[in-house]
Amino acid sequence: MGRSRRTIPEELLLLALDPATGTTAQPQSLDLGLAGAQLVELALAGRIAPDGDRIAVVMPRPTGDPTLDSALELLRRRGSPVRAVHWIGGPRLGLRQIYLAHLERCGMVHAVAGQMCGVLPTTRYQATDTAISREIRGRLDSAIRTGVPPDPRTAALAALAHAVGLGKHLYPGNEGRSSRSRLRDLIRHDPMGGLVAHAVMDVQNGVAAQPRRDRAPAPQPARATAAAVPLQPRRTGAMARAAAH
């Protein structure tokens, strides 16, 4: 994978970056979104594929992107497909800082040191080329405005932006309500983007902490069988007595 095209994690982070404050919107959920964005990018690169609600490595060859290849190697070491919700909710938080440093190395942002309350050191980030951020935002705006199905990359980006709560950052206030609704609807245009976006939302809702919940419906067939058992002996017993007489 060359550097001629920005990755979805990079674009998601640039979308979240507030040009006025130099900080990122939704910092806690953004880590989860970046983990999901890595999965989408690896899928688009043909390295992984969905297997139900799980993710399977189908080509372990590195992409050439260090941050993506680190995720790919971790997935490969699992040895078997992993549930998307468990991967995204796993111990890889801190991706926001990793990607901010990555964007700085790539020259897309520059760090500005400062202080909070004149004491605590802070670092803010400014985009070096605002045209890039405008182009990313323009793709989302176009998909929302026209209703034309977007390309898979834009659809996945929209799904993740909704999942991490960037809708109110991108389209604030009552006037942005319809745009936020259409942003949410774009989730249906990319299966992989939809899978990881729902996984991001599940993690935020605590579903990842309850991995056995998907097995809960299993007792239902047993109850149905138990209810049916008394009917068969009564019927066959009656038939047997009739035959005896």
C-alpha positions in Angstrom: 0.0 0.0 0.0 1.6 3.2 -1.1 1.3 6.6 0.5 -0.6 8.1 -2.5 -3.9 7.6 -0.7 -4.8 8.4 2.9 -6.1 5.6 5.0 -9.5 5.6 6.7 -7.9 5.9 10.2 -6.0 9.0 9.1 -9.2 10.5 7.6 -11.3 9.7 10.6 -8.7 11.5 12.9 -8.5 14.5 10.6 -12.3 14.7 10.6 -12.3 14.7 14.4 -9.5 17.4 14.7 -11.0 20.8 15.6 -9.1 23.5 13.7 -10.0 26.1 16.3 -8.8 24.3 19.4 -6.2 21.8 18.0 -7.9 19.0 20.0 -9.9 16.0 18.9 -13.7 15.6 19.4 -14.9 12.5 21.2 -11.4 11.4 22.4 -12.5 8.3 24.3 -14.7 6.8 21.6 -12.2 7.9 18.9 -9.7 5.2 20.0 -12.4 2.6 19.4 -13.2 4.1 16.0 -9.6 4.1 14.9 -9.3 0.4 15.8 -12.4 -0.2 13.7 -11.0 2.0 10.9 -7.9 -0.2 10.8 -10.0 -3.3 10.2 -11.8 -1.6 7.3 -8.6 -0.5 5.7 -7.1 -3.9 6.1 -10.2 -5.4 4.5 -10.0 -3.0 1.6 -6.4 -4.0 1.2 -7.4 -7.7 0.9 -5.6 -8.7 4.1 -8.7 -9.6 6.3 -12.3 -10.5 5.6 -15.4 -10.8 7.7 -16.5 -14.2 8.9 -19.9 -13.7 10.4 -19.3 -11.3 13.2 -15.6 -12.3 13.3 -12.5 -11.1 11.4 -10.2 -13.6 9.7 -6.8 -12.9 8.2 -6.8 -14.1 4.6 -3.4 -12.6 3.5 -0.8 -11.9 6.1 1.5 -10.0 3.7 2.4 -6.6 5.1 0.8 -3.5 3.6 3.8 -1.2 4.0 1.9 1.0 6.5 3.5 0.4 10.0 0.4 1.1 12.0 -1.8 -1.1 9.9 0.9 -3.9 9.8 1.1 -3.9 13.6 -2.6 -4.5 13.7 -2.4 -7.2 11.0 0.3 -9.0 12.9 -1.7 -9.0 16.1 -4.6 -10.5 14.2 -2.4 -13.1 12.6 -1.0 -14.2 16.0 -4.5 -14.9 17.2 -4.5 -17.9 14.9 -8.3 -18.0 14.5 -11.0 -15.5 13.6 -11.7 -12.9 16.4 -15.0 -11.2 17.1 -14.9 -7.6 15.8 -16.4 -6.4 19.1 -13.6 -8.1 21.1 -10.9 -6.8 18.9 -12.1 -3.2 19.0 -12.6 -3.3 22.7 -9.3 -5.0 23.4 -6.2 -3.4 25.0 -5.2 -1.2 22.1 -6.4 2.1 23.5 -4.1 5.0 22.8 -4.5 4.8 19.0 -5.4 8.4 18.9 -1.9 9.5 20.1 -0.3 6.9 17.9 -2.1 8.3 14.9 -1.5 11.9 15.8 2.3 11.1 15.9 1.9 9.2 12.6 0.2 12.2 11.0 2.9 14.5 12.3 5.6 12.3 10.8 3.7 12.2 7.5 3.5 16.0 7.5 -0.3 16.2 7.7 -0.3 17.9 11.1 2.2 19.8 13.2 2.3 19.8 17.0 2.0 23.1 19.0 3.2 22.9 22.6 1.4 25.0 25.2 0.3 25.0 28.8 -3.0 24.7 30.6 -3.6 27.2 33.4 0.0 28.3 32.9 1.3 25.1 34.5 0.3 21.8 32.8 2.0 21.1 29.5 -0.4 20.5 26.6 0.1 19.6 22.9 -2.3 20.8 20.2 -2.3 19.7 16.6 -3.0 21.8 13.5 -3.5 20.5 10.1 -0.7 21.5 7.7 -3.0 21.5 4.7 -6.6 22.5 5.4 -7.6 21.5 1.8 -7.2 17.9 2.8 -9.7 18.2 5.7 -12.1 20.1 3.4 -11.9 17.4 0.8 -12.7 14.7 3.3 -15.6 16.7 4.7 -16.8 17.5 1.2 -17.1 13.8 0.4 -19.3 13.2 3.4 -21.4 16.4 2.7 -21.9 15.2 -0.9 -23.1 11.8 0.1 -25.5 13.3 2.6 -26.7 16.0 0.3 -27.2 14.0 -2.9 -28.3 10.7 -1.6 -26.1 9.0 -4.2 -24.5 5.8 -2.7 -20.9 6.7 -1.8 -17.9 4.7 -2.6 -16.9 2.0 0.1 -14.2 4.2 1.7 -16.5 7.2 2.2 -19.4 4.9 3.4 -17.1 3.3 5.9 -15.8 6.7 7.0 -19.3 7.9 7.5 -20.3 4.8 9.5 -17.3 5.2 11.8 -17.9 9.0 12.2 -21.4 8.2 13.3 -20.3 5.4 15.6 -17.9 7.5 17.5 -20.3 10.4 17.9 -18.8 12.9 15.4 -22.2 13.7 14.0 -22.8 16.5 16.5 -19.2 17.8 15.9 -19.6 17.9 12.1 -23.3 18.9 11.9 -24.1 20.7 15.2 -27.4 22.1 16.5 -31.0 21.6 15.4 -30.1 22.6 11.9 -27.8 19.7 11.6 -30.3 17.1 12.8 -31.3 15.9 9.3 -27.6 15.7 8.3 -26.8 13.6 11.3 -29.7 11.3 10.5 -28.5 10.8 6.9 -24.9 10.3 8.2 -26.2 7.5 10.3 -28.1 6.0 7.3 -24.9 5.8 5.2 -23.8 2.9 7.5 -25.8 0.5 5.2 -23.7 1.2 2.1 -20.6 -0.8 3.2 -20.9 -4.2 4.9 -17.5 -4.1 6.5 -17.9 -0.5 7.6 -21.3 -1.4 9.1 -19.9 -4.4 10.9 -17.1 -2.5 12.6 -19.3 0.6 13.3 -21.8 -1.6 15.1 -19.0 -3.2 17.0 -17.7 0.2 18.1 -21.2 1.1 19.3 -21.5 -2.3 21.1 -18.3 -1.7 22.9 -19.5 1.7 24.1 -22.7 0.1 25.3 -20.9 -2.6 27.2 -21.7 -5.5 24.9 -18.0 -6.6 24.6 -17.8 -7.2 28.3 -20.5 -9.8 28.0 -19.2 -12.3 25.5 -21.5 -15.1 26.5 -24.7 -13.2 25.9 -24.9 -14.3 22.3 -25.3 -17.9 23.6 -28.3 -17.1 25.8 -31.0 -18.1 23.3 -29.6 -21.7 23.3 -31.9 -23.0 26.1 -35.1 -22.1 24.1 -35.0 -25.2 21.9 -34.6 -27.4 25.0 -37.7 -25.8 26.7 -39.7 -26.4 23.5 -38.6 -30.0 23.4 -39.4 -30.6 27.0 -42.9 -29.2 26.5 -43.4 -31.5 23.5 -42.3 -34.7 25.3 -45.5 -35.4 27.3 -47.6 -35.3 24.1 -45.9 -38.2 22.4 -46.1 -40.8 25.2 -49.8 -40.1 25.8 -50.5 -40.5 22.1 -48.4 -43.6 21.6 -49.7 -45.1 24.9 -53.3 -44.7 23.8 -52.4 -46.4 20.5 -50.7 -49.2 22.4 -53.7 -49.9 24.6 -56.1 -49.8 21.7 -53.9 -52.3 19.9 -53.9 -54.6 23.0 -57.8 -54.7 23.1 
